[in-house]
Amino acid sequence: MIRTFVAAELDSTLTHAIAGVQEKLKRELHRLGPRVRLQWVRPDSIHLTLKFLGAIEQSQVGIIVQALANAAREYVPFSVDVKGFGVFPDIRSPRVLWMGLSGPTDRLIHLAGSIDAAVAPLGFPAERKPYSPHLTMARVKEQSHAIGEALAESGVMRECACLGILSIQSVALMQSVPSPSGSIYSCLGRVLLGHESLA
């Protein structure tokens, strides 16, 4: 079985910019003391998840990629700005620190909805919650209340400068393999927006 999800990938320019922001945040939060311990996502592993599929058989890859192509051909490439920070579920007890997206995010929401509908006949349940586009920066494993206070003190939640542009030109079926240093991701298939063919 293969653990999979559908995502839009980041280019090297944006990945480099995010790496710089992570290092800056690490330095700022380190000054607040040992209570601040976050599990940071490696910059080259950050992506925009559009749909989590879970475990699939290798034999399902082709049909899933074709379903993604059917959904993606109805869209043209577009871009969104990467800016601002937030947490899930809330700052009092955060579990995830993320970067936000702005601009035509309604297109992202529609794209995620089309992907959701395209793979539903293949046995993947429709999402119950509305899609909330974001880029996961770090996860909180313990002391979430203390980390929430530290994030609030640091002022990071008030940052709103644009970090870069996320260009959505394709969507990919991604494989996730757990490892001690964090999950390792690889692309199983990619489809271009606005095209009949695969990338």
C-alpha positions in Angstrom: 0.0 0.0 0.0 1.1 3.6 -0.7 0.2 6.6 1.4 -0.8 9.4 -0.9 -2.2 12.9 -1.3 -2.8 15.4 -4.0 -0.9 18.7 -3.9 0.5 21.7 -5.8 4.3 21.8 -5.6 6.4 24.8 -4.7 9.2 26.1 -7.0 12.8 26.5 -5.7 12.5 30.3 -5.3 9.6 30.0 -2.9 11.1 27.1 -1.1 14.3 29.1 -0.5 12.3 32.1 0.8 10.4 29.8 3.2 13.6 28.3 4.4 14.8 31.8 5.3 11.6 32.6 7.1 11.8 29.4 9.1 15.4 30.2 10.2 14.3 33.7 11.3 11.4 32.3 13.3 13.6 29.7 14.9 16.0 32.4 16.1 13.2 34.6 17.4 11.4 31.8 19.2 14.7 30.4 20.6 15.2 33.7 22.5 11.9 33.0 24.3 13.4 30.0 26.1 13.3 26.1 26.1 9.5 26.0 26.3 9.3 26.7 22.6 9.9 23.4 20.7 8.4 23.0 17.3 8.8 20.2 14.8 9.6 22.2 11.7 8.7 20.9 8.2 11.7 20.7 5.9 11.4 23.5 3.3 11.8 21.1 0.4 8.9 19.0 1.8 6.4 21.9 2.1 3.6 21.7 -0.4 0.0 22.9 -0.8 -2.2 19.9 0.0 -5.4 19.8 -2.1 -6.7 16.4 -1.1 -5.6 13.6 1.3 -6.2 10.2 -0.2 -4.6 7.8 2.3 -3.4 4.3 1.5 -3.9 3.1 -2.1 -2.7 0.2 -4.2 0.1 0.7 -6.8 -2.4 -0.4 -9.4 -4.7 2.6 -8.6 -2.1 5.3 -9.5 -2.9 5.5 -13.2 -6.7 5.8 -12.7 -6.2 8.4 -10.0 -3.9 10.5 -12.2 -6.4 10.3 -15.0 -9.1 11.6 -12.7 -6.9 14.5 -11.7 -6.3 15.3 -15.3 -10.1 15.4 -15.9 -10.5 17.8 -13.1 -7.4 20.0 -13.9 -8.2 20.6 -17.6 -11.1 22.8 -16.6 -8.7 25.3 -15.0 -6.0 27.7 -16.3 -2.8 28.3 -14.4 -3.0 31.0 -11.8 -0.9 32.4 -8.8 -1.6 33.3 -5.2 0.5 35.3 -2.7 2.1 33.6 0.3 1.8 35.9 3.3 0.8 35.9 6.9 0.8 33.3 9.6 -1.8 31.4 11.5 -2.4 28.3 13.7 -4.7 25.4 13.9 -6.9 25.1 15.9 -6.3 28.3 17.8 -3.5 30.3 19.5 -4.4 29.1 23.0 -3.4 25.5 22.1 -1.9 25.4 18.6 -1.1 22.1 16.9 0.0 23.5 13.5 1.8 26.7 12.5 1.1 27.7 8.9 1.6 30.4 6.3 -1.4 31.8 4.6 -2.3 32.5 1.0 -4.1 35.5 -0.5 -5.3 36.6 -3.9 -7.6 34.4 -6.0 -7.9 31.7 -3.3 -11.4 31.1 -4.5 -9.8 29.3 -7.5 -7.9 27.1 -5.1 -11.0 26.2 -3.2 -12.8 25.4 -6.5 -9.9 23.4 -7.7 -9.8 21.4 -4.5 -13.5 20.8 -4.8 -13.2 19.6 -8.4 -10.4 17.1 -7.3 -12.6 16.0 -4.4 -15.5 15.3 -6.8 -13.2 13.6 -9.4 -11.8 11.0 -7.0 -15.0 10.3 -5.1 -16.2 7.7 -7.6 -12.9 5.9 -7.0 -13.8 5.3 -3.4 -12.3 8.4 -1.6 -14.9 10.0 0.6 -15.8 13.7 0.1 -14.3 16.2 2.5 -16.7 17.1 5.4 -15.0 20.4 6.2 -14.6 23.4 3.8 -11.1 23.5 2.2 -8.7 25.9 3.9 -5.6 26.5 1.8 -2.4 26.9 3.7 1.3 25.9 3.9 2.2 23.9 7.0 5.4 25.3 8.5 5.7 23.4 11.8 3.8 21.1 14.1 3.4 21.2 17.8 3.9 17.9 19.6 3.8 19.0 23.2 3.5 22.1 25.5 1.0 23.6 23.0 -0.3 26.2 25.5 3.2 27.5 26.2 4.1 27.6 22.6 0.9 29.5 21.8 1.9 32.1 24.4 5.4 32.2 22.9 4.1 32.7 19.4 1.9 35.5 20.6 4.8 37.2 22.4 7.1 36.9 19.4 4.8 39.0 17.2 4.9 36.5 14.3 1.2 36.3 14.1 1.1 39.9 13.1 3.5 39.5 10.2 1.7 40.1 6.9 4.5 40.9 4.4 4.3 38.9 1.1 6.9 36.2 1.1 6.5 35.2 -2.5 4.2 33.8 -5.2 2.9 30.3 -5.4 2.2 29.5 -9.1 -0.4 26.8 -9.6 0.4 25.3 -13.0 -0.1 21.7 -12.2 -1.3 19.2 -9.5 0.5 16.1 -8.5 -0.3 12.7 -6.9 2.3 12.5 -4.1 3.6 9.6 -2.1 4.4 10.0 1.6 7.0 7.7 3.2 7.5 8.1 7.0 11.1 8.5 8.2 12.7 9.4 11.6 13.5 12.9 10.2 10.0 13.5 8.8 8.0 12.2 5.9 9.7 11.9 2.5 7.6 12.9 -0.5 7.8 11.8 -4.1 5.7 12.5 -7.2 3.8 9.6 -8.7 2.2 11.6 -11.5 1.6 15.2 -12.4 -1.1 16.9 -14.6 -1.1 20.4 -16.1 -3.9 22.8 -15.5 -5.8 23.5 -18.8 -4.4 20.5 -20.7 -5.8 17.2 -21.8 -2.4 15.5 -21.4 -0.3 14.6 -18.4 2.7 16.7 -17.4 
